[in-house]
Amino acid sequence: MDYKKVNLVYFSGTGGTAKVVDAFEKAFLNHSIDIERTELNRKYEPASLGDLLVVLFPVYAFNAPTPIDEWIKEVPMGQGRPAAVISVSGGGEISPNTACRVGTIRRLKRKGYHVVYEKMFVMPSNFLVKYDDSLCAMMLRAAPEVAEKAVTELLEGVQRRTIPYGIDRLASMLGFWEKKGSKIFGKHLSVKDNCIGCSWCETHCPRENIRLYNSRPVFGNDCVLCLRCVYGCPQQAIIPGIGKFMVVNGGFNISKIEIRMKHVTVFPRIEDVAKGPMLKGVRDYLMESSNNAESTQEKSLLETHTKI
């Protein structure tokens, strides 16, 4: 496909989806395609649409988060413009997440976009379960390989659409209530005595839902449960009043994981670090990236020998 400009529109709570966007941006730039990158840090961020729209988001309760829905509602009509939908989760393409893109695709179609491609990426989990650093690092290293494959397929005109499980469609519909619950979660956030009033949470909240009064954070009614404030507070002073079980022990910081694992070159086998049925989606994703890396190396060697 002859794409001159691609729009990457995304929401990222604690950084995982932003890492996937980084990988897509690099892959498109490697093909000399201009990129416009739009992060949804407020209620609506306009974008001058190009030849291809790529919407990326973390999976929240088997769906896209509210900022994605709001952006699509306001975006100009697509008039047949092609679009891709990329979801990001800690579990991969397994039930109950297989229908997580259905609502977004439906909304894009209503706005006149032709969705030609969809795919799940896997990033370190910040919800319920905390992964080992080695597994997290393997996910981070896999993103560029999988993104390069996705971009290559898009440029070659490959159409990739999936069929979700019927039960997952129901889960996706029921997940609507999580969006209501996230507002309740946000209203019940509280601040410990060690808060120093630095305003980090106010500055970094993607919904502008936190305001400082008398040097203390006050939480509004527009939380989307991204957990950015909970994990990102420099003093670790913000704690949930309800839903504490969702927050992983020891916190979550994807940049610190990268720093800790930066110089690691030898990793365990995928089968050893991603065991069991619950990690099947993770295992499949890492295997895909591994196979793609091997294929790229073989192609590079073949081209080298051909030139010689």
C-alpha positions as a Python dict, from the first residue, in 0.01 Angstrom:
ca = {
    (1, 'M'): (0, 0, 0),
    (2, 'D'): (125, 347, -85),
    (3, 'Y'): (98, 519, 253),
    (4, 'K'): (269, 857, 276),
    (5, 'K'): (152, 952, 626),
    (6, 'V'): (28, 739, 916),
    (7, 'N'): (-152, 857, 1230),
    (8, 'L'): (-74, 673, 1553),
    (9, 'V'): (-349, 764, 1801),
    (10, 'Y'): (-323, 606, 2145),
    (11, 'F'): (-396, 608, 2513),
    (12, 'S'): (-138, 474, 2757),
    (13, 'G'): (-187, 450, 3131),
    (14, 'T'): (142, 331, 3279),
    (15, 'G'): (356, 318, 2965),
    (16, 'G'): (308, -23, 2806),
    (17, 'T'): (104, 97, 2510),
    (18, 'A'): (343, 389, 2461),
    (19, 'K'): (624, 135, 2417),
    (20, 'V'): (422, -40, 2146),
    (21, 'V'): (364, 297, 1977),
    (22, 'D'): (742, 357, 1988),
    (23, 'A'): (791, 27, 1807),
    (24, 'F'): (530, 110, 1540),
    (25, 'E'): (674, 456, 1489),
    (26, 'K'): (1024, 318, 1435),
    (27, 'A'): (896, 50, 1197),
    (28, 'F'): (704, 299, 982),
    (29, 'L'): (998, 541, 979),
    (30, 'N'): (1222, 255, 864),
    (31, 'H'): (996, 242, 558),
    (32, 'S'): (1029, 620, 508),
    (33, 'I'): (669, 690, 606),
    (34, 'D'): (579, 1010, 791),
    (35, 'I'): (423, 970, 1135),
    (36, 'E'): (186, 1187, 1333),
    (37, 'R'): (166, 1065, 1690),
    (38, 'T'): (-127, 1168, 1910),
    (39, 'E'): (-147, 1069, 2276),
    (40, 'L'): (-489, 1112, 2432),
    (41, 'N'): (-395, 1294, 2749),
    (42, 'R'): (-706, 1510, 2754),
    (43, 'K'): (-1066, 1461, 2657),
    (44, 'Y'): (-999, 1522, 2289),
    (45, 'E'): (-682, 1563, 2090),
    (46, 'P'): (-732, 1658, 1723),
    (47, 'A'): (-520, 1502, 1450),
    (48, 'S'): (-472, 1592, 1085),
    (49, 'L'): (-555, 1252, 936),
    (50, 'G'): (-322, 1090, 685),
    (51, 'D'): (-347, 780, 467),
    (52, 'L'): (-375, 525, 748),
    (53, 'L'): (-511, 552, 1101),
    (54, 'V'): (-369, 320, 1367),
    (55, 'V'): (-554, 321, 1701),
    (56, 'L'): (-369, 166, 1995),
    (57, 'F'): (-492, 110, 2349),
    (58, 'P'): (-451, -100, 2665),
    (59, 'V'): (-731, -344, 2733),
    (60, 'Y'): (-953, -226, 3018),
    (61, 'A'): (-1226, -472, 3123),
    (62, 'F'): (-1223, -647, 2783),
    (63, 'N'): (-1260, -315, 2593),
    (64, 'A'): (-1083, 2, 2490),
    (65, 'P'): (-1062, 270, 2761),
    (66, 'T'): (-1294, 570, 2760),
    (67, 'P'): (-1045, 816, 2598),
    (68, 'I'): (-1040, 602, 2282),
    (69, 'D'): (-1420, 597, 2260),
    (70, 'E'): (-1437, 974, 2309),
    (71, 'W'): (-1174, 1044, 2044),
    (72, 'I'): (-1348, 831, 1782),
    (73, 'K'): (-1676, 1005, 1859),
    (74, 'E'): (-1521, 1344, 1774),
    (75, 'V'): (-1290, 1247, 1488),
    (76, 'P'): (-1389, 1358, 1134),
    (77, 'M'): (-1556, 1106, 905),
    (78, 'G'): (-1310, 863, 753),
    (79, 'Q'): (-1461, 847, 404),
    (80, 'G'): (-1326, 496, 351),
    (81, 'R'): (-982, 568, 497),
    (82, 'P'): (-809, 242, 611),
    (83, 'A'): (-756, 185, 982),
    (84, 'A'): (-583, -64, 1209),
    (85, 'V'): (-675, -141, 1569),
    (86, 'I'): (-401, -256, 1806),
    (87, 'S'): (-482, -371, 2157),
    (88, 'V'): (-228, -423, 2436),
    (89, 'S'): (-270, -652, 2733),
    (90, 'G'): (-71, -851, 2986),
    (91, 'G'): (-232, -1179, 2887),
    (92, 'G'): (-235, -1174, 2508),
    (93, 'E'): (-496, -1297, 2262),
    (94, 'I'): (-681, -1538, 2488),
    (95, 'S'): (-1027, -1552, 2642),
    (96, 'P'): (-1181, -1331, 2776),
    (97, 'N'): (-990, -1067, 2572),
    (98, 'T'): (-1057, -1183, 2215),
    (99, 'A'): (-1347, -937, 2172),
    (100, 'C'): (-1167, -636, 2320),
    (101, 'R'): (-1136, -462, 1980),
    (102, 'V'): (-1494, -523, 1864),
    (103, 'G'): (-1640, -202, 2009),
    (104, 'T'): (-1361, 15, 1871),
    (105, 'I'): (-1388, -141, 1527),
    (106, 'R'): (-1764, -89, 1529),
    (107, 'R'): (-1724, 279, 1621),
    (108, 'L'): (-1464, 335, 1350),
    (109, 'K'): (-1690, 174, 1091),
    (110, 'R'): (-1972, 405, 1192),
    (111, 'K'): (-1740, 698, 1129),
    (112, 'G'): (-1663, 572, 779),
    (113, 'Y'): (-1329, 398, 838),
    (114, 'H'): (-1238, 69, 674),
    (115, 'V'): (-1070, -146, 939),
    (116, 'V'): (-825, -369, 757),
    (117, 'Y'): (-606, -491, 1039),
    (118, 'E'): (-624, -582, 1407),
    (119, 'K'): (-377, -739, 1646),
    (120, 'M'): (-295, -794, 2013),
    (121, 'F'): (40, -696, 2162),
    (122, 'V'): (162, -811, 2503),
    (123, 'M'): (327, -587, 2759),
    (124, 'P'): (420, -634, 3128),
    (125, 'S'): (116, -664, 3353),
    (126, 'N'): (32, -384, 3596),
    (127, 'F'): (-300, -536, 3701),
    (128, 'L'): (-359, -819, 3950),
    (129, 'V'): (-49, -1019, 3854),
    (130, 'K'): (314, -907, 3855),
    (131, 'Y'): (548, -1076, 3609),
    (132, 'D'): (911, -1170, 3662),
    (133, 'D'): (1159, -912, 3529),
    (134, 'S'): (1294, -1161, 3275),
    (135, 'L'): (949, -1219, 3129),
    (136, 'C'): (881, -844, 3123),
    (137, 'A'): (1208, -782, 2942),
    (138, 'M'): (1125, -1050, 2685),
    (139, 'M'): (794, -876, 2616),
    (140, 'L'): (964, -539, 2573),
    (141, 'R'): (1223, -689, 2338),
    (142, 'A'): (950, -860, 2136),
    (143, 'A'): (753, -544, 2058),
    (144, 'P'): (983, -412, 1779),
    (145, 'E'): (985, -751, 1604),
    (146, 'V'): (607, -790, 1614),
    (147, 'A'): (554, -426, 1515),
    (148, 'E'): (788, -464, 1216),
    (149, 'K'): (592, -769, 1103),
    (150, 'A'): (260, -583, 1145),
    (151, 'V'): (385, -279, 952),
    (152, 'T'): (522, -498, 674),
    (153, 'E'): (186, -672, 643),
    (154, 'L'): (1, -340, 635),
    (155, 'L'): (228, -207, 363),
    (156, 'E'): (185, -529, 163),
    (157, 'G'): (-192, -494, 181),
    (158, 'V'): (-244, -794, 409),
    (159, 'Q'): (-584, -779, 577),
    (160, 'R'): (-591, -929, 924),
    (161, 'R'): (-924, -965, 1102),
    (162, 'T'): (-1004, -1202, 1385),
    (163, 'I'): (-1318, -1380, 1502),
    (164, 'P'): (-1370, -1343, 1878),
    (165, 'Y'): (-1524, -1612, 2093),
    (166, 'G'): (-1896, -1569, 2154),
    (167, 'I'): (-1854, -1572, 2532),
    (168, 'D'): (-1594, -1296, 2502),
    (169, 'R'): (-1841, -1076, 2318),
    (170, 'L'): (-2061, -1104, 2624),
    (171, 'A'): (-1766, -1024, 2852),
    (172, 'S'): (-1693, -718, 2639),
    (173, 'M'): (-2051, -597, 2672),
    (174, 'L'): (-2053, -653, 3046),
    (175, 'G'): (-1720, -470, 3069),
    (176, 'F'): (-1916, -150, 3005),
    (177, 'W'): (-1995, -146, 3376),
    (178, 'E'): (-1625, -128, 3459),
    (179, 'K'): (-1623, 219, 3309),
    (180, 'K'): (-1885, 316, 3562),
    (181, 'G'): (-1690, 145, 3837),
    (182, 'S'): (-1369, 329, 3748),
    (183, 'K'): (-1530, 657, 3848),
    (184, 'I'): (-1612, 507, 4188),
    (185, 'F'): (-1257, 374, 4215),
    (186, 'G'): (-1118, 722, 4144),
    (187, 'K'): (-1340, 893, 4398),
    (188, 'H'): (-1217, 653, 4666),
    (189, 'L'): (-846, 711, 4610),
    (190, 'S'): (-680, 850, 4920),
    (191, 'V'): (-351, 1012, 5011),
    (192, 'K'): (-117, 905, 5288),
    (193, 'D'): (56, 1143, 5528),
    (194, 'N'): (383, 1119, 5336),
    (195, 'C'): (237, 1322, 5046),
    (196, 'I'): (456, 1631, 4993),
    (197, 'G'): (220, 1814, 4758),
    (198, 'C'): (463, 1791, 4465),
    (199, 'S'): (174, 1798, 4211),
    (200, 'W'): (313, 1502, 4012),
    (201, 'C'): (-28, 1337, 4011),
    (202, 'E'): (-205, 1654, 3901),
    (203, 'T'): (42, 1711, 3617),
    (204, 'H'): (43, 1353, 3490),
    (205, 'C'): (-323, 1251, 3519),
    (206, 'P'): (-439, 1190, 3159),
    (207, 'R'): (-792, 1296, 3245),
    (208, 'E'): (-707, 1612, 3441),
    (209, 'N'): (-900, 1445, 3720),
    (210, 'I'): (-668, 1545, 4005),
    (211, 'R'): (-635, 1895, 4151),
    (212, 'L'): (-427, 2017, 4441),
    (213, 'Y'): (-600, 2210, 4715),
    (214, 'N'): (-392, 2325, 5009),
    (215, 'S'): (-111, 2104, 4873),
    (216, 'R'): (-328, 1790, 4889),
    (217, 'P'): (-466, 1599, 4588),
    (218, 'V'): (-841, 1598, 4541),
    (219, 'F'): (-984, 1337, 4303),
    (220, 'G'): (-1268, 1414, 4064),
    (221, 'N'): (-1531, 1201, 3893),
    (222, 'D'): (-1352, 1126, 3566),
    (223, 'C'): (-1107, 848, 3659),
    (224, 'V'): (-1053, 577, 3395),
    (225, 'L'): (-860, 342, 3627),
    (226, 'C'): (-532, 374, 3440),
    (227, 'L'): (-341, 352, 3775),
    (228, 'R'): (-86, 608, 3658),
    (229, 'C'): (-113, 812, 3976),
    (230, 'V'): (-101, 507, 4203),
    (231, 'Y'): (215, 366, 4047),
    (232, 'G'): (376, 694, 3945),
    (233, 'C'): (356, 897, 4266),
    (234, 'P'): (719, 965, 4368),
    (235, 'Q'): (624, 919, 4735),
    (236, 'Q'): (394, 620, 4673),
    (237, 'A'): (141, 820, 4868),
    (238, 'I'): (-173, 744, 4664),
    (239, 'I'): (-363, 430, 4760),
    (240, 'P'): (-698, 284, 4651),
    (241, 'G'): (-984, 295, 4894),
    (242, 'I'): (-1153, 9, 4708),
    (243, 'G'): (-1010, -245, 4465),
    (244, 'K'): (-673, -274, 4639),
    (245, 'F'): (-644, -629, 4501),
    (246, 'M'): (-596, -486, 4150),
    (247, 'V'): (-268, -313, 4239),
    (248, 'V'): (39, -537, 4211),
    (249, 'N'): (265, -569, 4513),
    (250, 'G'): (581, -362, 4494),
    (251, 'G'): (437, -119, 4240),
    (252, 'F'): (493, -99, 3867),
    (253, 'N'): (742, 108, 3668),
    (254, 'I'): (814, -6, 3313),
    (255, 'S'): (1113, 228, 3275),
    (256, 'K'): (1279, 81, 3584),
    (257, 'I'): (1226, -268, 3446),
    (258, 'E'): (1404, -163, 3127),
    (259, 'I'): (1693, -16, 3324),
    (260, 'R'): (1730, -326, 3542),
    (261, 'M'): (1730, -557, 3240),
    (262, 'K'): (1920, -330, 2999),
    (263, 'H'): (2242, -532, 2990),
    (264, 'V'): (2085, -878, 3005),
    (265, 'T'): (2151, -1071, 2686),
    (266, 'V'): (2071, -1428, 2787),
    (267, 'F'): (1709, -1512, 2870),
    (268, 'P'): (1537, -1834, 2974),
    (269, 'R'): (1341, -2041, 2726),
    (270, 'I'): (994, -1908, 2654),
    (271, 'E'): (840, -2238, 2764),
    (272, 'D'): (1016, -2214, 3101),
    (273, 'V'): (923, -1856, 3187),
    (274, 'A'): (567, -1851, 3047),
    (275, 'K'): (422, -2171, 3186),
    (276, 'G'): (65, -2287, 3221),
    (277, 'P'): (-266, -2222, 3044),
    (278, 'M'): (-302, -1871, 3188),
    (279, 'L'): (10, -1759, 3002),
    (280, 'K'): (-72, -1925, 2670),
    (281, 'G'): (-134, -1587, 2506),
    (282, 'V'): (200, -1458, 2632),
    (283, 'R'): (375, -1774, 2517),
    (284, 'D'): (223, -1755, 2167),
    (285, 'Y'): (315, -1387, 2136),
    (286, 'L'): (678, -1443, 2237),
    (287, 'M'): (704, -1738, 2002),
    (288, 'E'): (571, -1520, 1718),
    (289, 'S'): (835, -1255, 1786),
    (290, 'S'): (1107, -1518, 1808),
    (291, 'N'): (1005, -1676, 1478),
    (292, 'N'): (988, -1333, 1314),
    (293, 'A'): (1337, -1245, 1440),
    (294, 'E'): (1477, -1570, 1302),
    (295, 'S'): (1304, -1510, 968),
    (296, 'T'): (1449, -1158, 950),
    (297, 'Q'): (1798, -1287, 1024),
    (298, 'E'): (1768, -1556, 757),
    (299, 'K'): (1646, -1297, 504),
    (300, 'S'): (1935, -1067, 592),
    (301, 'L'): (2188, -1349, 550),
    (302, 'L'): (2034, -1448, 217),
    (303, 'E'): (2053, -1090, 90),
    (304, 'T'): (2416, -1069, 203),
    (305, 'H'): (2509, -1391, 20),
    (306, 'T'): (2321, -1275, -289),
    (307, 'K'): (2519, -950, -297),
    (308, 'I'): (2845, -1142, -258),
}
